[in-house]
Amino acid sequence: MHPIHDVDVLLLLATALAAKRRPAAAVDIVAAIDLLQGNIPGEDKLSESFSRLAAHGLLHAADDSFALTPTAEKIIQTLPHKGETAERLFRLKDALSIYTPQGSHPSVEVAPESLRVAILAHRAASQGSAKNLLVPKPKPAAPTGRPGQRQRKPLPARRRKE
C-alpha cells in the first residue's frame, strides 16, 4: 500500500479501537481519534482516508458504520497491546508499508459533511456532562494503601480482674 499517509494509520487504529464488538459509527471513530492523538484531522483528509483504506481492502462499511476487514484485524493483532500510542502508530505504518492488497475491493465514499457533523457532535459531547467511555481513567497521584487495612492503633492488652 503506497503511499501511506499518517491519517490512514490513525484512522485504522481508531477504527480498531472503536469497533471492538460491533461496527463503529463516525462519531465513535472521531472520539477514538481524539483519544489517540488529541486533535482531529480535517474532514476532507478523513474522507479521503476512508476511501483509500476501503480501496485497499482494510475497511468496509455496514449501513452508516464502519468495521475492519479480517485482513486489517490480523495486522492490528500484530501490534503490541501495552505500548505507547506513538509506537503503535509507527509499527502499524511499518506493517502497512509491507501490505499488498489482493484483488479489487468496493470503495467507501464518506461525505465530508457527515464527518463534520460527527466532529461537531463529538466536541459538543465532550463539552457536556456526558461520559466518554473511550477516555482512560485518571490515575491517582499518590499510591494508596491496601483496601481494608485499618489505620489505627491496636487495642491495649486486657488487664486481669483482681
Secondary structure as UniProt FT lines:
FT   HELIX           6..18
FT   STRAND          24..25
FT   HELIX           26..37
FT   HELIX           43..55
FT   TURN            56..57
FT   STRAND          59..62
FT   TURN            63..64
FT   STRAND          65..68
FT   HELIX           70..77
FT   TURN            81..82
FT   HELIX           85..98
FT   HELIX           112..127
FT   TURN            133..134
FT   TURN            147..148
//
